[in-house]
Amino acid sequence: MNLEEGSNAFLHQGHGRPFATKKVKTEGKMVKPRLGSKSLDMAVRNRLLSAATELFSRKGYSATTTREIVAASEVTKPVLYYYFRNKEGIYLELIRGAYAKFDALLDTSRSEKGSASERLLRLSDQIFSLFMKNIEMARLMYSIYYGPHQGAPFFDFDTYHLKFQDTIRQLVNEGKQQGEFHKGNADDMMWAILGAVNVAMEVQLCHPELGMERKRLAQILKLILRGISTQKTRQEEKRK
């Protein structure tokens, strides 16, 4: 097999699995893993995913080449093909991985204990923290979803956006049923909460210097939740 000049010495074992003959850097230390070991597999996958994320978010999906991904990862094309088959495969792995974490947070929030306000604040903070931890990935998603067509493989972003809306709406309705929120329109309340979270994310993407961080988002959400709280209504009735 003709490996690319200047790349790492990646070969194929008899069963078609690539392995490295050089040391791999993990957690700041250079270690020499066993050939074909799980630790080496994970290190190589992570290098490919990290390089692809940076290139896709900076250059766009269509302008990024497989050659650039393998060069940035210091591996060869056969290695990328082994783990992800092609550029489309590594892109879908990135998107699916990010949304799997997002989806898990939504599912967990439906069964957690606490008041509706507590759960809404916790979910919003978790979603925002996940966004910040994967902000370059988020930048890519925004460019794919809102930007011009880049020829990227189809991914159903809308299903997850709708699930986010449904989860917030469900928590709002639970708050109404328990007498925590007043009997207003659940969709209006949902959009107010979701709008604050989305604005915080977009400010971080475009103008992080404005300081829309976790603490500030929580303060804004608390204002919204106080506005729909029945406690505020009861206090006003007492004053009358």
Order of alpha helices (4+ residues) and beta strands (2+ residues): beta-beta-beta-beta-alpha-alpha-alpha-alpha-alpha-alpha-alpha-alpha-alpha-alpha
